[in-house]
Amino acid sequence: MKLSGTIAKPDGSLVRGHVSFTDRITAVDPASDAGDDYILPGFVDLQVNGSHGIDVMNASPDALAKLSHHLAHEGTTAWMPTAVTAPIEKIAQVHDSIASAFEISQRDSSAAGAAILGMHLEGPFISPHRLGAHPALNLDPRGDAFERVLAMRALRLITLAPELPGALDAIRRLTARGVVVSIGHTNATLEEANAGIAAGARMFTHLFNAMRPLNQRDPGVIAAALAASPAKPAMIPDGVHVHPAMLRLAVTARGKDGIILVTDKVALAETSGAEKNVGRARATIRDGAARLDDDTLAGSIISMLDGVRVMVERAEVRIGDAAVMAAANPARLVGANDRGRIQAGARADLAVLSRALELKSVFIGGREIG
């Protein structure tokens, strides 16, 4: 099959041409007569707590497959179901559902849904001072609870606070097991954050949110995230969690290759807005995001495509660069190196957008989904 349009290349540049593919991309050929549509790599979302009324914390494998289907129709072709702070027994139950859905996803590459890449566990090893919407069930990353988490076979990404007792050893052990560690929900100083990076942490969870604020005399974890390092900050590009000017500032500091976009969307996304339990309390949609009664932000309600639009239209980022942040960078972080890029040999996971950034079609493994 062949698509014609303006193609987002892996380096963020754009070229008019044709993309030829079967289940994988076979060729990318420049052509002056190509159409006007944008051809982007399918988005890779590393932080999805739910959507369309489905909450990862309570979802069966079938419900997760249904959520995969919904995400695919938004242009997201791979994702990580994200579990939040809860009793370890509950986390184990959620893990088992994700593991089953992950294994089904791995076996059935022809499914018309976004691929599940494994579990992102956001907590319980987080700071009691930066819980956000999480319940106060936080633990230090050591002892039996940590050993149980370390043994979870579908765990691929974990958010933790590097200043907690035992955290640096935990980061080293998780990294040795192939789990990506992200610094988040943290009250870390600059020195503590840098120690986490030195131990192996490679991401920052929802930069600017649920972390020690930036201060000129106490730069903290945000300064570590904005400085050049192997760890990439992930940001929620809804224009609510992070002002567009701050989105632009972070991109200026780290460049397109140093930023990851995530939705951090919750079950309230794509619903009528009725109350849902999110983290420690009930949440509703108000002022463009999910919020608890005390106005604490409890997740976003955007799609990855919505986030790309915010980056382009409000944060003044080029669309090719936004595609790098929404696809190539997250895929590379978790070792899904054949995803998130339009080049020969990569999976033919593609999103076709109009010039107005409206989604026109999605291809997963070379097959257009209906």
Backbone torsions as a table, in degrees:
resi	resn	phi	psi	omega
1	MET	NA	160.1	-178.6
2	LYS	-141.3	136.8	172.2
3	LEU	-115.5	148.4	-179.0
4	SER	-124.5	134.1	178.2
5	GLY	167.0	-160.1	177.6
6	THR	-94.9	113.3	-168.5
7	ILE	-96.5	133.0	174.1
8	ALA	-85.5	113.5	-178.0
9	LYS	-82.5	163.5	-177.5
10	PRO	-59.5	-22.5	179.2
11	ASP	-91.3	5.7	178.7
12	GLY	92.1	-10.7	177.8
13	SER	-76.8	163.6	-179.8
14	LEU	-115.8	144.1	176.9
15	VAL	-142.5	136.0	174.5
16	ARG	-78.8	131.7	-178.6
17	GLY	174.6	-160.2	-176.6
18	HIS	-121.6	140.9	172.5
19	VAL	-112.3	118.7	177.4
20	SER	-103.2	140.8	-175.8
21	PHE	-160.6	155.5	164.1
22	THR	-109.7	-115.3	169.9
23	ASP	-80.3	-18.8	175.4
24	ARG	-125.6	160.3	-179.9
25	ILE	-73.6	127.9	-179.1
26	THR	-100.9	-27.4	-179.8
27	ALA	-162.7	149.0	171.7
28	VAL	-127.3	110.7	-172.2
29	ASP	-119.0	122.3	174.7
30	PRO	-60.7	146.0	178.1
31	ALA	-159.2	129.0	-177.6
32	SER	-72.9	-18.1	-177.5
33	ASP	-96.0	15.2	-178.6
34	ALA	-68.1	158.4	-178.6
35	GLY	-74.0	-177.0	-174.4
36	ASP	-92.1	-15.6	-177.3
37	ASP	-63.2	149.8	171.0
38	TYR	-85.4	136.9	173.3
39	ILE	-114.6	110.8	-177.0
40	LEU	-113.2	156.5	170.4
41	PRO	-67.0	148.2	175.5
42	GLY	-58.4	143.0	-175.4
43	PHE	-75.6	152.0	179.8
44	VAL	-124.1	112.8	-173.8
45	ASP	-108.9	114.6	-175.5
46	LEU	-90.4	1.8	-178.0
47	GLN	-146.8	93.6	178.1
48	VAL	-128.9	112.0	178.1
49	ASN	-87.4	-16.3	179.6
50	GLY	161.4	178.1	176.2
51	SER	180.0	161.4	176.1
52	HIS	53.5	35.0	178.6
53	GLY	81.1	-0.8	-179.3
54	ILE	-99.9	123.5	180.0
55	ASP	-104.9	122.2	-178.9
56	VAL	-54.5	-34.3	-176.6
57	MET	-67.3	-16.6	-178.8
58	ASN	-127.3	11.2	-171.1
59	ALA	-88.4	136.9	170.7
60	SER	-76.8	166.8	174.3
61	PRO	-55.1	-38.7	179.3
62	ASP	-65.5	-38.7	178.6
63	ALA	-66.9	-37.7	177.0
64	LEU	-65.0	-37.1	176.1
65	ALA	-64.7	-38.4	176.7
66	LYS	-64.4	-40.2	177.6
67	LEU	-64.7	-38.8	175.6
68	SER	-56.8	-40.7	179.2
69	HIS	-63.6	-45.8	179.0
70	HIS	-61.2	-44.9	-178.0
71	LEU	-62.7	-39.6	179.7
72	ALA	-59.6	-35.8	-179.8
73	HIS	-77.1	0.7	172.2
74	GLU	-106.8	3.1	180.0
75	GLY	96.5	-1.4	177.8
76	THR	-90.4	121.8	-174.7
77	THR	-108.9	-5.0	173.6
78	ALA	-154.1	147.1	-174.7
79	TRP	-157.8	166.4	175.8
80	MET	-121.4	112.5	170.1
81	PRO	-59.8	133.6	-171.9
82	THR	-116.6	119.7	176.4
83	ALA	-93.3	146.3	-178.2
84	VAL	-113.8	178.6	-176.8
85	THR	-55.9	130.4	-179.3
86	ALA	-164.0	169.7	172.4
87	PRO	-55.9	146.6	-173.1
88	ILE	-60.0	-31.7	178.0
89	GLU	-64.5	-39.6	178.1
90	LYS	-67.6	-41.6	177.9
91	ILE	-60.2	-39.4	178.8
92	ALA	-62.9	-39.4	177.9
93	GLN	-64.8	-44.7	179.0
94	VAL	-62.4	-43.0	178.1
95	HIS	-56.8	-44.5	-177.2
96	ASP	-63.0	-38.4	176.3
97	SER	-65.3	-44.1	178.7
98	ILE	-64.4	-41.9	-179.7
99	ALA	-60.8	-42.1	178.2
100	SER	-63.8	-45.4	179.0
101	ALA	-64.8	-38.5	178.1
102	PHE	-61.2	-45.6	-178.5
103	GLU	-66.1	-38.5	175.4
104	ILE	-63.7	-42.6	179.2
105	SER	-61.5	-40.4	179.9
106	GLN	-65.9	-36.9	-177.8
107	ARG	-76.0	-34.7	-172.8
108	ASP	-110.5	81.1	-178.7
109	SER	-74.1	-8.5	-179.7
110	SER	-90.5	-2.9	-178.4
111	ALA	-61.8	145.4	-176.8
112	ALA	-87.7	36.7	179.2
113	GLY	-129.5	164.4	176.6
114	ALA	-65.2	138.7	-179.4
115	ALA	-70.7	139.0	173.8
116	ILE	-87.8	126.9	-175.6
117	LEU	-98.5	0.3	-176.4
118	GLY	124.2	-177.9	-176.5
119	MET	-95.9	136.6	165.9
120	HIS	-101.4	120.5	177.8
121	LEU	-104.3	112.3	-178.2
122	GLU	-103.2	87.7	-171.5
123	GLY	105.3	170.5	10.1
124	PRO	-89.6	6.7	-173.8
125	PHE	-89.0	63.2	-174.1
126	ILE	-127.8	166.2	-175.8
127	SER	-72.3	134.9	174.6
128	PRO	-65.7	-16.4	-179.4
129	HIS	-88.3	-10.5	-175.3
130	ARG	-135.8	49.7	-176.7
131	LEU	-72.7	-27.7	-173.0
132	GLY	61.6	-126.7	179.3
133	ALA	-89.4	1.8	-178.3
134	HIS	-73.3	148.2	174.4
135	PRO	-70.6	159.0	-178.5
136	ALA	-81.7	61.9	178.0
137	LEU	-118.3	25.5	-175.8
138	ASN	-69.4	149.9	-177.9
139	LEU	-133.7	158.4	168.6
140	ASP	-76.6	145.6	-177.5
141	PRO	-80.5	68.6	178.6
142	ARG	-160.6	168.6	178.7
143	GLY	79.6	-164.2	-173.3
144	ASP	-61.4	-41.5	-178.9
145	ALA	-60.2	-44.0	179.3
146	PHE	-65.1	-41.8	-179.2
147	GLU	-62.1	-37.5	177.9
148	ARG	-66.1	-41.0	177.8
149	VAL	-65.8	-43.8	-179.0
150	LEU	-58.0	-30.4	-177.1
151	ALA	-85.6	-4.2	-177.6
152	MET	-70.1	117.4	-168.8
153	ARG	-69.1	-26.7	-178.5
154	ALA	-93.3	0.3	-179.6
155	LEU	-69.3	124.2	-179.8
156	ARG	-124.5	-21.1	-177.2
157	LEU	-148.3	136.9	179.1
158	ILE	-139.0	136.9	174.4
159	THR	-97.9	129.5	175.4
160	LEU	-149.0	166.2	-179.9
161	ALA	-98.2	120.1	-172.7
162	PRO	-72.4	-12.9	-178.2
163	GLU	-84.5	-8.9	-177.1
164	LEU	-70.6	151.9	176.4
165	PRO	-57.7	129.2	179.6
166	GLY	85.6	-3.5	-172.0
167	ALA	-66.0	-41.8	-176.0
168	LEU	-65.8	-40.8	175.8
169	ASP	-65.1	-38.7	177.7
170	ALA	-62.2	-42.4	178.5
171	ILE	-60.5	-44.0	-179.7
172	ARG	-63.5	-42.0	-178.7
173	ARG	-69.9	-41.2	177.4
174	LEU	-62.7	-45.4	179.9
175	THR	-61.3	-41.2	178.7
176	ALA	-62.9	-27.9	179.0
177	ARG	-86.1	-2.0	178.5
178	GLY	91.2	11.9	177.7
179	VAL	-91.5	131.4	176.0
180	VAL	-79.0	130.7	179.9
181	VAL	-103.7	131.5	178.0
182	SER	-117.6	136.7	178.4
183	ILE	-85.4	122.6	-178.9
184	GLY	-168.4	169.4	-173.7
185	HIS	44.4	58.1	-166.6
186	THR	-133.6	146.5	173.3
187	ASN	-108.7	25.8	-173.3
188	ALA	-64.6	143.5	168.0
189	THR	-75.6	172.5	175.6
190	LEU	-57.0	-45.0	-177.6
191	GLU	-65.4	-39.9	179.5
192	GLU	-68.0	-38.6	177.4
193	ALA	-65.1	-43.8	179.0
194	ASN	-64.5	-33.7	175.6
195	ALA	-64.4	-37.0	176.4
196	GLY	-63.8	-40.5	177.0
197	ILE	-64.8	-43.8	179.2
198	ALA	-61.0	-32.2	179.3
199	ALA	-77.3	-15.5	175.9
200	GLY	131.3	-1.9	178.5
201	ALA	-62.2	140.5	-173.8
202	ARG	-130.0	7.7	176.9
203	MET	-150.0	160.5	170.0
204	PHE	-119.2	127.5	-177.1
205	THR	-81.2	130.4	-177.6
206	HIS	29.0	75.3	179.4
207	LEU	-47.4	138.4	-179.8
208	PHE	82.2	-19.0	-176.8
209	ASN	-107.0	137.1	178.9
210	ALA	55.1	45.8	175.2
211	MET	-152.2	160.8	179.4
212	ARG	-52.1	127.9	-176.6
213	PRO	-70.5	157.4	177.8
214	LEU	-73.5	133.7	178.3
215	ASN	-143.8	142.8	-174.2
216	GLN	-64.2	-24.9	178.4
217	ARG	-105.5	-7.9	177.8
218	ASP	-141.4	76.3	-169.4
219	PRO	-62.7	-31.4	172.6
220	GLY	64.2	-164.1	-172.3
221	VAL	-65.4	-30.9	-178.3
222	ILE	-65.1	-38.5	177.3
223	ALA	-63.0	-37.9	176.7
224	ALA	-63.5	-37.9	-178.9
225	ALA	-70.1	-33.2	-177.8
226	LEU	-85.0	-12.0	178.0
227	ALA	-87.2	154.2	178.5
228	ALA	-61.6	128.8	178.2
229	SER	-167.0	172.3	176.5
230	PRO	-70.7	-12.1	-176.8
231	ALA	-94.7	128.0	-177.1
232	LYS	-100.9	131.9	174.2
233	PRO	-74.9	133.7	171.0
234	ALA	-95.8	141.8	-178.7
235	MET	-132.1	149.6	176.0
236	ILE	-95.0	107.0	-172.5
237	PRO	-92.1	54.7	178.6
238	ASP	-97.7	-3.9	-177.7
239	GLY	78.5	-0.8	178.9
240	VAL	-109.8	-55.7	178.2
241	HIS	-62.2	-34.3	178.5
242	VAL	-138.3	125.1	178.5
243	HIS	-60.5	142.8	179.9
244	PRO	-53.7	-33.3	177.9
245	ALA	-64.4	-35.2	178.2
246	MET	-75.6	-33.7	172.0
247	LEU	-58.3	-47.1	-179.8
248	ARG	-64.2	-39.8	179.1
249	LEU	-62.4	-42.2	179.6
250	ALA	-64.2	-40.4	178.4
251	VAL	-66.1	-38.7	176.7
252	THR	-61.1	-40.3	-178.1
253	ALA	-72.1	-42.2	-172.4
254	ARG	-105.7	-14.8	-178.0
255	GLY	77.2	166.3	-176.4
256	LYS	-61.7	-31.2	-177.5
257	ASP	-79.8	-7.5	-175.6
258	GLY	-107.9	9.0	-175.9
259	ILE	-126.1	142.0	174.1
260	ILE	-119.9	135.5	174.0
261	LEU	-98.3	136.1	173.9
262	VAL	-134.5	157.3	176.9
263	THR	-90.1	-36.1	-170.3
264	ASP	51.8	37.6	-177.1
265	LYS	-77.9	153.7	-176.5
266	VAL	-121.0	174.4	-173.0
267	ALA	-57.7	-25.7	179.6
268	LEU	-66.5	-20.3	179.9
269	ALA	-60.4	136.8	178.9
270	GLU	61.1	35.2	173.5
271	THR	-123.7	179.0	179.5
272	SER	-74.5	-8.0	177.0
273	GLY	97.5	9.9	176.6
274	ALA	-63.2	158.5	-178.1
275	GLU	-61.0	144.6	174.3
276	LYS	-139.4	150.6	174.4
277	ASN	-76.7	124.5	177.7
278	VAL	-130.7	112.9	-179.9
279	GLY	66.1	-117.2	-171.9
280	ARG	-91.0	-5.1	-174.3
281	ALA	-161.6	177.1	177.0
282	ARG	-73.4	146.6	-179.5
283	ALA	-131.8	154.1	174.5
284	THR	-134.1	165.6	176.0
285	ILE	-86.3	119.6	176.6
286	ARG	-144.5	135.1	175.0
287	ASP	53.5	42.8	169.0
288	GLY	84.9	9.9	179.6
289	ALA	-157.4	170.7	173.0
290	ALA	-81.9	134.7	-176.9
291	ARG	-139.2	145.5	171.2
292	LEU	-76.6	172.4	-179.2
293	ASP	-60.2	-31.0	179.4
294	ASP	-85.1	11.2	177.4
295	ASP	77.7	6.5	173.5
296	THR	-62.0	131.1	176.2
297	LEU	-65.0	134.9	-175.9
298	ALA	-125.5	23.5	178.5
299	GLY	122.8	169.5	-177.1
300	SER	-100.2	173.8	177.0
301	ILE	-127.0	21.1	-176.0
302	ILE	-96.5	161.9	165.2
303	SER	-93.2	167.2	175.3
304	MET	-62.8	-34.9	177.5
305	LEU	-64.5	-40.2	174.5
306	ASP	-57.1	-43.0	179.7
307	GLY	-63.0	-40.4	177.0
308	VAL	-62.3	-41.4	178.3
309	ARG	-61.4	-43.1	178.6
310	VAL	-61.3	-42.8	-179.6
311	MET	-61.8	-39.5	-177.3
312	VAL	-78.5	-48.3	-169.8
313	GLU	-85.4	-27.6	-175.3
314	ARG	-117.0	-29.6	178.1
315	ALA	-98.4	-1.0	172.8
316	GLU	61.2	41.8	176.1
317	VAL	-101.2	140.5	178.1
318	ARG	-64.7	146.8	-174.9
319	ILE	-63.2	-36.1	178.3
320	GLY	-64.2	-38.5	177.7
321	ASP	-68.8	-39.2	177.2
322	ALA	-61.8	-36.8	177.9
323	ALA	-64.8	-37.2	175.6
324	VAL	-60.0	-43.7	-178.0
325	MET	-70.8	-29.7	-175.8
326	ALA	-93.9	-8.9	-174.4
327	ALA	-137.2	-64.9	-174.2
328	ALA	-64.6	-46.9	-176.0
329	ASN	-64.7	-48.2	177.6
330	PRO	-64.5	-37.5	178.9
331	ALA	-62.5	-45.8	-179.0
332	ARG	-63.6	-39.2	-177.5
333	LEU	-57.4	-40.4	-175.9
334	VAL	-100.1	15.1	173.8
335	GLY	78.4	12.9	177.0
336	ALA	-89.5	66.4	-166.4
337	ASN	-73.7	-10.4	176.3
338	ASP	-96.3	10.5	178.2
339	ARG	-116.9	163.1	170.2
340	GLY	79.2	12.8	-178.9
341	ARG	-149.1	146.9	178.0
342	ILE	-103.1	97.0	177.7
343	GLN	-159.6	158.3	-177.6
344	ALA	-56.8	131.6	179.1
345	GLY	98.0	-21.0	179.1
346	ALA	-75.9	157.5	174.6
347	ARG	-59.6	142.9	178.9
348	ALA	-84.9	66.4	173.1
349	ASP	-102.6	108.9	-168.5
350	LEU	-136.2	147.5	174.3
351	ALA	-123.7	127.0	179.9
352	VAL	-105.5	124.0	-177.2
353	LEU	-120.3	147.8	171.7
354	SER	-74.3	172.0	176.9
355	ARG	-63.2	-22.5	177.1
356	ALA	-87.2	8.7	179.3
357	LEU	64.6	33.3	172.2
358	GLU	-94.7	137.9	-177.5
359	LEU	-73.4	126.8	-179.4
360	LYS	-106.2	-38.4	178.8
361	SER	-161.0	158.4	178.9
362	VAL	-133.9	136.7	177.5
363	PHE	-120.2	131.3	176.2
364	ILE	-121.8	119.8	-175.7
365	GLY	56.4	33.6	177.6
366	GLY	84.9	-4.7	-178.9
367	ARG	-104.8	128.7	177.2
368	GLU	-73.9	130.8	179.8
369	ILE	-90.0	145.9	-177.3
370	GLY	-92.3	NA	NA
